[in-house]
Amino acid sequence: NSKYIGQGPLIPKFEGQFKNKYGAKYAVAVNSCTSAIHLCYILAGVEEGDEVVGPLLTCPAAWHPLLWLKAKPVFCDIQDDFTIDPDDIERKITPKTKAIMVMHYGGAVCDMDRIIEIARKHKLPVIEDVAQAIGAKYKGKYAGTIGDYGCFSFQAIKHVTSVDGGMITCKKKKDYEKAKRIRWFGIDRDLKIKRNWRQYENWERREMTYDISEVGYKCHTNNLNVAIGIENLKDSDDVLAYYEKIDNAYREHLKNIEGLELIPKKKGDVSWMFTVLVDNKDRFAKKLEEAGVETNSVHVRHDLYTIFKPYVKGKFPTMDKMEPKYLCLPIHTKMTEEDVEYISSMIKYGW
């Protein structure tokens, strides 16, 4: 009903609400978490030939933007909760390392004290991928505000959705200002608005009202998506609480089952995926499929993808141990505790 369909006044409103809710100093809305990660690599100074250390098990969205920049991913092993192994981060750092990327898998927050310690020792920025962990906390701080940059997702199946969209959080004003420019072709949009969208101060003398001095991208969001995001943000605490209820129901029903192991959960973690370790994974999944229950591994280790094989170095013992066993059970807002009981009974008696 307003004159704005594209990037209008709802965007700064959403950014303000988001940063206030999650304790960020600055927030910049973009069109996806992939765009957020791409721009954060640029803000971190990653260039051609540089290396970024990060998890072997994550969403490909974390690594494709690095290849766009002609930089190199350096993969690290995981821990028992599927988050990145800080010790392997330190082993993989070289003089070419430009940043550390971490991903809070399924709502489980990484060991950020150790990661920040390593980062400060080597003078490296930390980029947090918070796509699966909005609302999670680590020692009282929200995920995405602990490192130098946070990347959030509002994609269709996330805790907060705008159908598609993302957010960058950062601590430095210069990063905030640059992120706003490069998300939209390197143009200072605030300056254009201030000057009433006029290109020229004086046409005859070619006096421009603004300039483009750096490479920019088309990563901005729009009023339609943000309108949905604003409303979903209001419900985010209830959504997180509902996921927690389903998670707790699973843990109650699935405890002490031979051949099945639950992933440990720390204080401050949230629930986005419910991952278990099972013996005979293929048989387990087939039996549940026959009972009408969908399962999946969701993410795949990146050394299996042809595009990433040239960058694989070292060994990944924890990933090797977990790979034959990890599987995700359904968890979403349309599920009920009765659904959990049914799935659990199929596991207990049908497997």
C-alpha positions in Angstrom: 0.0 0.0 0.0 3.0 2.3 0.1 4.9 3.5 -3.0 7.8 1.3 -2.1 8.2 -2.3 -3.4 12.0 -2.3 -3.6 14.4 -1.1 -1.0 12.2 1.2 1.0 11.9 2.6 4.6 11.0 -0.8 6.1 14.6 -1.9 5.6 16.2 0.4 8.3 13.2 -0.3 10.5 13.9 -4.1 10.3 17.6 -3.6 10.8 17.0 -1.5 13.9 14.6 -4.0 15.4 17.0 -6.9 14.7 20.1 -5.3 16.2 18.2 -4.2 19.3 16.7 -7.7 19.8 19.9 -9.6 19.3 22.4 -7.2 20.8 24.3 -6.2 17.7 26.1 -2.9 17.2 25.2 -2.6 13.5 22.9 -4.6 11.2 22.6 -4.6 7.4 19.8 -6.4 5.7 20.5 -8.3 2.5 18.7 -10.7 0.1 20.2 -14.0 1.5 22.6 -15.4 4.1 24.8 -16.4 1.1 25.0 -12.7 0.2 25.8 -11.9 3.8 28.7 -14.3 3.8 29.9 -13.0 0.5 30.0 -9.4 1.7 31.6 -10.4 5.0 34.5 -12.1 3.2 34.9 -8.8 1.3 34.7 -6.7 4.6 37.3 -9.0 6.1 39.6 -8.2 3.2 39.6 -11.6 1.5 41.1 -11.4 -1.9 42.4 -13.8 -4.7 44.8 -16.4 -3.4 43.9 -15.9 0.3 42.7 -18.7 2.5 39.8 -18.9 4.9 39.7 -21.6 7.6 36.3 -23.1 8.3 34.2 -26.3 8.8 34.3 -29.3 6.5 30.6 -30.0 7.4 28.4 -27.0 6.6 26.1 -25.6 4.0 27.8 -25.0 0.6 26.6 -21.4 0.9 29.5 -20.8 3.2 32.1 -21.7 0.6 30.8 -20.8 -2.8 31.2 -17.0 -2.2 34.9 -17.7 -1.4 35.4 -19.3 -4.8 33.8 -16.3 -6.4 36.6 -14.3 -4.9 39.1 -16.8 -6.2 40.2 -17.5 -2.6 40.7 -20.9 -1.1 38.7 -22.8 1.6 40.7 -24.7 4.2 38.6 -27.3 5.8 38.6 -28.2 9.5 37.3 -31.3 11.4 34.3 -31.2 13.6 33.6 -31.9 17.3 31.1 -34.3 18.8 28.3 -31.7 18.5 29.1 -31.1 14.8 30.6 -27.7 15.4 34.1 -26.8 14.2 37.1 -28.2 16.1 39.1 -25.2 17.4 42.3 -27.2 17.6 42.1 -28.1 13.9 41.5 -24.4 13.2 44.9 -23.6 14.7 46.6 -26.4 12.9 45.3 -25.2 9.6 46.3 -21.5 9.9 49.1 -20.4 7.5 50.5 -17.1 6.4 47.9 -17.0 3.7 45.0 -17.2 6.1 42.8 -14.1 6.0 39.8 -15.1 8.2 38.2 -17.8 10.2 34.6 -18.9 9.3 32.6 -20.8 11.9 29.1 -22.3 11.6 26.8 -22.9 14.5 25.5 -26.3 13.3 21.8 -27.0 13.9 21.6 -24.3 16.7 24.7 -25.5 18.6 27.1 -22.7 19.3 30.8 -23.2 18.6 33.5 -23.0 21.3 33.8 -19.2 20.8 36.2 -18.5 23.6 38.8 -20.8 22.1 38.1 -19.6 18.6 38.4 -15.9 19.5 41.6 -16.7 21.4 43.1 -18.3 18.3 41.8 -15.4 16.1 43.3 -12.7 18.3 46.6 -14.6 18.5 46.9 -14.7 14.7 45.2 -11.3 14.2 42.4 -12.8 12.1 38.7 -11.7 11.9 36.0 -14.3 12.8 32.9 -14.6 10.6 30.0 -16.4 12.3 27.5 -18.3 10.1 24.3 -18.1 12.3 21.9 -19.3 9.6 20.8 -22.2 11.9 21.2 -20.6 15.3 19.3 -17.3 15.5 18.6 -16.6 19.2 21.3 -18.9 20.5 23.6 -17.6 23.2 27.1 -18.2 24.3 27.9 -17.1 27.9 25.2 -14.5 27.7 26.0 -13.1 24.2 23.9 -13.8 21.2 25.5 -15.9 18.4 26.5 -13.5 15.6 27.7 -10.8 18.0 30.8 -12.6 19.4 33.0 -12.6 16.3 33.7 -9.7 14.0 30.8 -10.5 11.7 27.6 -12.4 11.9 25.6 -13.8 8.9 21.9 -14.6 9.5 19.4 -16.3 7.3 15.7 -15.6 6.8 15.2 -18.3 4.2 11.9 -20.2 4.0 12.5 -22.9 6.7 14.5 -20.8 9.2 13.3 -19.8 12.7 12.7 -16.3 11.4 11.7 -16.2 7.7 11.1 -13.4 5.2 10.6 -16.1 2.5 14.2 -15.3 1.6 16.7 -12.9 3.1 19.6 -12.4 5.3 21.4 -10.0 7.8 24.9 -8.9 8.4 25.9 -7.9 11.9 29.2 -6.1 12.6 31.0 -4.1 15.2 32.8 -1.3 13.3 31.1 1.7 11.7 33.4 1.5 8.6 32.3 -2.1 8.0 28.6 -1.0 8.5 28.9 1.8 6.0 30.8 -0.3 3.4 28.3 -3.1 3.7 25.4 -0.7 3.0 27.3 0.5 -0.1 28.4 -2.7 -1.6 25.1 -4.5 -1.1 23.8 -2.0 -3.8 26.3 -1.4 -6.5 28.7 0.6 -4.4 26.3 3.5 -4.2 25.8 5.4 -1.0 22.0 5.2 -1.0 21.6 7.4 2.1 23.4 10.2 0.2 21.2 9.7 -2.8 18.1 10.0 -0.7 19.6 13.1 1.0 20.1 14.7 -2.4 16.6 13.8 -3.6 17.9 11.1 -6.0 19.4 13.7 -8.3 22.4 12.5 -10.3 23.8 15.9 -11.1 24.4 19.0 -9.1 25.2 20.7 -12.4 24.7 18.9 -15.7 26.8 21.2 -17.8 29.8 20.9 -15.6 29.2 17.2 -15.0 29.1 17.7 -11.2 27.7 14.5 -9.7 25.8 14.4 -6.4 27.4 11.0 -5.6 30.2 8.7 -6.8 30.9 4.9 -7.2 34.5 4.2 -6.1 34.4 0.4 -5.4 32.9 -2.8 -6.8 29.3 -3.3 -5.6 26.8 -6.1 -5.9 23.0 -6.6 -6.1 22.5 -8.0 -2.6 19.9 -5.6 -1.2 16.5 -6.8 0.1 13.1 -5.3 -0.5 10.1 -3.9 1.3 7.9 -7.0 0.6 10.4 -9.5 2.1 11.2 -7.3 5.0 7.5 -6.7 5.8 7.2 -10.5 6.3 10.5 -10.5 8.3 9.2 -7.8 10.7 6.1 -9.8 11.5 8.1 -13.1 11.9 10.5 -11.4 14.2 7.6 -10.7 16.6 7.0 -14.5 16.8 10.6 -15.6 16.9 10.7 -16.3 20.7 7.6 -18.5 20.4 9.0 -20.3 17.4 12.3 -21.0 19.3 10.3 -22.2 22.3 8.2 -24.6 20.1 11.3 -26.1 18.6 12.7 -26.5 22.1 9.5 -28.3 23.1 9.8 -30.8 20.2 13.6 -31.2 20.9 12.9 -32.0 24.6 10.1 -34.5 23.6 12.5 -36.3 21.4 15.2 -36.5 24.1 12.7 -37.9 26.6 11.3 -40.5 24.2 14.6 -41.6 22.7 16.9 -41.9 25.7 18.6 -45.2 26.5 17.9 -46.8 23.1 20.6 -49.3 22.1 22.3 -48.3 18.8 21.1 -44.7 19.0 23.0 -41.7 20.4 21.7 -38.2 21.0 23.9 -35.2 20.3 24.8 -33.3 23.4 23.2 -29.9 23.9 24.8 -27.0 25.8 23.2 -24.2 27.7 22.4 -21.4 25.2 22.0 -23.7 22.2 18.8 -23.6 20.2 17.1 -26.3 18.2 16.9 -26.1 14.4 17.9 -29.6 13.4 17.5 -32.7 15.5 20.5 -34.9 14.7 21.1 -38.4 16.0 23.8 -41.0 15.6 22.5 -44.5 14.6 24.0 -47.8 13.8 22.9 -49.2 10.4 22.0 -45.7 9.1 20.6 -46.8 5.8 18.4 -49.5 7.3 17.2 -47.1 10.0 16.2 -44.5 7.4 14.5 -47.0 5.2 12.4 -48.3 8.1 11.3 -44.8 9.0 10.5 -44.0 5.4 8.2 -47.1 5.3 6.5 -45.6 8.4 6.0 -42.3 6.6 8.8 -40.5 8.4 11.3 -38.4 6.4 14.9 -38.4 7.4 18.1 -36.9 5.9 21.7 -36.1 6.6 21.0 -32.4 5.5 24.6 -31.4 5.1 27.4 -33.4 3.4 31.1 -33.1 4.1 32.6 -30.9 1.5 35.5 -33.2 0.5 32.9 -35.3 -1.4 32.0 -32.5 -3.8 34.1 -32.3 -7.0 34.3 -28.5 -6.9 36.0 -28.6 -3.4 38.2 -31.6 -3.8 41.3 -29.6 -4.9 41.3 -27.8 -1.6 41.1 -30.8 0.8 44.2 -31.3 3.0 44.8 -33.3 6.1 42.6 -35.8 8.0 39.2 -35.5 9.6 38.9 -38.2 12.2 35.8 -37.0 14.0 34.0 -36.4 10.7 35.0 -39.9 9.6 33.6 -41.4 12.8 30.3 -39.5 12.6 29.7 -39.7 8.9 28.3 -43.3 8.8 25.9 -42.6 11.6 24.5 -39.1 11.6 20.9 -38.5 10.5 18.3 -35.7 11.1 14.8 -36.4 12.4 11.9 -34.1 11.5 11.5 -30.9 13.6 9.4 -28.0 12.6 6.4 -25.9 13.8 3.8 -28.1 12.2 4.9 -31.1 14.3 3.2 -32.1 17.5 4.3 -34.0 20.5 2.1 -36.8 19.3 4.2 -36.9 16.1 7.3 -37.2 18.2 5.7 -40.1 20.1 4.8 -41.8 16.8 8.3 -41.4 15.3 9.9 -42.6 18.6 7.7 -45.7 18.7 8.7 -46.5 15.1 12.3 -46.2 16.2 11.8 -48.3 19.4 9.7 -51.1 17.9 10.1 -50.9 14.2 13.8 -50.6 13.7 
